[in-house]
Amino acid sequence: MSDSNTTDFSNLSTFILLGIPGLEAAHVWISIPFCAMYAIAILGNFTILFIVKREPSLHEPMYYFLCMMAITDLVLSTSTLPKMLSIFWFNSREIDFSACLTQMYFLHCFLVTESGILVAMALDRYVAICDPLRHSIILTNPLVAKIGVGVVLRGSILVLPYILLARRWPYCRTNIIPHLYCVHMAVVKLLACADTRVSSYYGLFVLLCVMGLDGIFIAVSYTHILRAIFSLPTKDARLKTFGTCVSHLCVILIFYIPGLFSSLTYRFGQNVPLHFHVLIGNMNLLVPPMVNPIIYGVRTKQIRDRLLRFITHKG
């Protein structure tokens, strides 16, 4: 006999996305900064891609990796923002089960991919500063392409079990997701009548594998980079060389800190208000795609000069 308090969702075809629980009355107002951040992200990342494509002098590993990051940011923001805005503006909360899993896959796959790209950019900075004479020999175009394919394959393979497990288990308590999009831990919590420890442990493994290992690789790279910088003879040389890493360091902090905080609060922050979980998760998806092209546009002289020259010429 089934529990009278349990609803059978074994033939589930749709989920209901609540939006931001507790802040439903402010959805229209919240949509304004979200829409603005999405527009800036689209414009900024397409601008980066356009400038690098048009300028032959920027056809170097650093800018290829920057283009990979721009494409990743475009996919990340586009996989979630349109549905968010439809919830805010039209109260369109339903999402098909398959569409939810597809959104979850692209979201987590490209988060893992972006982390890998940041490691690749750290490698580029390491070779450029610690072994500059061999930079073009080590980081050839074929190697850059292989690194790009590798980080995408890593994300695709690591995230695939999320979807396979989510399709396998029954949904017995509710089909309501207290979120703006289909994130792995929010969907796992719906599986009340199944033992979801495997999915939870695997999610923690991916978190540690990606952020842990990638963080270690980046830290090791920058340890060698800083040693090389401090060995330079003059203060001006040290500052100039370190300046080439500032953009990358800012992007790393903006990506990893909110992402790590969001993942840990989902697993261990039972006393954290639900709307705070949702807002932090959204900042992790919206802020990096918006800020990354701004940081590189302002801090990278080559990109800034090409953009100004293009605007002036068009004017």
N, C-alpha and C positions, 0 to 999 in steps of 0.2 A: 504493500500500500504506500502510495506516495505521500509525502509530507504536505499537509494542507496549506502550509505557508510557502510552498515552493511552486513556482510557475514553470511549466515546461517550455523551453525555447529550443528544443532539439531540432526543430525545422526552421530555425531562424533565417530570415531573408534580409532583414534590415536592422540597422542600429539607429538609435536616437542620440544625437549629439546635443548635450544641454547648453553648450556655450561656456560661459563663466558663471558657475553656480554662485548665487547670492548677489550677482551684479547684473542680472537680466535687465533691470530697468535702465541701466546705463549702457546697454549694448550699442545703441546708435552713436553715443558720444565716444565710446571706446573705439568704434570703427574708424573714426577720423584719423587718429595717429597711426593705427594699423594700416589704413589705406595709404597714408602719406609715406610710411616706411617702405611699403611694397613698391610704390611708384618710384621712390628714390633708388631702391635696390635694382629694379628693372632698368632704369635709365643709367645708373652708374655702372652696372656690370656690362650692359651692352656697349657703353662708351669705351670701357677697357678693351673689350673684344674688337671693337671697330678700330681703335687707335693702333693696337698691336698688329692687326691684320694689314692696315694701310701703311705702316712704317717699317720698312725692311731692317732698319738699324735695331729694332726691338725684337727681332727674330732670334732670341737667345733663350737659354734654359730658364732663367729667372722669370721672363715674361710668358713663356709657354706654361710654366706652372701657375702663374697668375691667371692666365686664361682658363686653365683647368678649374681653378678655384671659382672664377666668375661663372662658369657653366654650372658647377656644382651648386653655387648659391642661387642661381636662377631656378634650377630644378627644385631645390629645397623650399624656396619661398612659393613657387608656383604650385607645388604639390599640396599646400595647405591653405594659402591665403584666399583663393577664390571661394572655397567652401566656408571659410570663416566669415567672409563678407556676406555670403548668402544667408548665413545664420543671423548676423547682425542686422541686415537690411530687410530680409524677406521672411525671417523666422523659418527658414528651410532647414529643418533639423535632421531629417531622415537621410541616411546614407546606406546604400546597398551593401550587403555583407561582403561581396567580392570587391566592391569599390573601396570599402574600408580596409581590407587586407592589402589591396594594391597601394593605397595611400601609405599604410604602415610600412610596407616594403620599401617604397621609394624614399620615405622620410628617413628611416634608419640606415638604409644602404648609403645614401649620400651624406649622412652625418659621419659615418665611418670613412667614406671616401674623402671627405674634407679633412679629416684628421690625418689620413695618409698623405694628402697633398701638403699639409703643413710640415710633415716630416721630410718630404722631398724638397721643400723650399729650405728647410734647415740644412739639408745635405748640400744644396746649391751654395748657400752662404758659407758653409764650412770649407768647401773646395775653393770658392772664390777668394777667401781670406787666408786660409792656411796653405793652399797650394795654387796660387793664382796663375803661375806659368803653365800649369797642366789643366787648367779649368776646361778649356775647349777640347782638350784631348780626352779627358775623363767623361764629361757630360756632353756626349755627342747627341745629335738629334735622334738617332735610333734608340739610344739608351733612355732619353727623356720620354719617348713614345712608349717604350716597354714599362717604364715606371708608371706612366699614366694608366696603361692597361692593367698593370698589376694592382694599383690601389682600387680601381673600379671592381676588378674581380674579387679582391679581398672583401670589399663591402658586400658584393652580391652574394658571396658564399657564406659569410658569417651571419648575415641577416636572414637567409633563406629558412633556417630552422624555426625562426619566429613564426613565419607564415604556415609552415607545415604543422607545427604544434597547434597553432590557433585554429586551423581547419579541423583538426582531429578531435578536440575536446568538445563536450556538450556545454551549452549555455543554459543554465537552469534557474538562475536567480532573476536576472533582468537583462534587457537589451539596451539599457540606457547607459551611455558613456558620459560621465561628468567632465567633459572636455570639449575643446573646439575642433579636435581632429583625432584620428585613430592612432594613439601612441601605444606602444607595446604593453607597458605596465598597466595602463588604464583598461585595456581589453582583457588582460590576464585576470584582473580582479573580478571580471564578470563570471569567471568559470568556477562558481561556488560549489558545484557538485562534482568536480574533478580535482585530483591531486595536482596542483599547478606548480609544485616545487621544482620540477624539472625545468619548466619555462623560466621561473624566477631565477634559479641558479644559473641557467644558461645566459640569461640577460645580464646577470652580475659578472659572469665570465667574460662576455663580450665587452662590458664596460671596463673591466680590469685589463683585458687583452689589448683593447684599442687605446684607451686613455692612459693606462699604466705603461705599456710597452712603448707607445708613441711618445709619451711624456719622457720616458727614460732616454730614448734615442735623441729627442730634441735637447734634453739637458746635457747629454754627453757631447753633442755637437757644439753647443754653446759654451761648454767648459773649455773645449779646445779653441773655439773662436776667441773667447775672452783672454785666454793665455797668449794667443797670437797678437791680439790687440795691445795688451799691456807690454808686450816685448818690443813694440815699435818705439823708435828713438825720441819722437817729439809728441807733445800734447796735441798739436793740431792734427798730426797723422792719426793719432789714436781716436780723436773725436770724429774725424772724417770717416774712418773705417767703421767705427761703431754706428755712425749715422746710417750706413747701408743696411743695418740690421734692425733699426728701430721700428720700421713699418711691420716687419715680420713678427717681432716680439709683441707689438700691440695687437696684431691679429690673433696670435696664439692666446693671449690673455682673454680677449673678448670671446673667443670660441670655447676654451676649455673651462673657465671658471663658472659661467652660468650653466653649461652642460653638465659638469660634474655635480654642481649644487642641486640641479633639477633631478638628476638620476638618483642621488643619495636621499633627497627628501621624499621621493616617491617610495623608496624602499624602507626608510627608517624614520621618516618624519611624520609619525601618526598624529601628532598634536598640531601640526602645521595646518592652518585653514586651507580648505580645498581651493578657494579662488586664488590663493597665493601660489599653490602648485601650478595652476593653469597659467597664471600670468608669467611666472618664471619660465615655464616651458615655452611659452610664446616668445618671450624675449630671446631665448636661446635660438629660435628659428628666424626671428625678424631682424634682430640687431646686427649680427655678423654680415648677412647679405647686404644690408644698407651701409654699414660702416666700412667694410673692407675696401670697396672701390674709392671711397672718400680718403681713407688713410693712404692708399697707394697713389691716388691722384695728387694729394697735397705733398706727400713726403718724397715721391719719386720725381726727380727733376726731368728725366726724359719724357715721362708720361705728361707731366704738367706742361712742358714746353710744346709737345706735339699737339696737345689739346688747345692751348692758347693760339698756336699758329693756325690750326684748323678753323677755330672760331673767327680769328681776325681775317683769314683768307676768305671765308664765307661771307663775312661782313662786308 
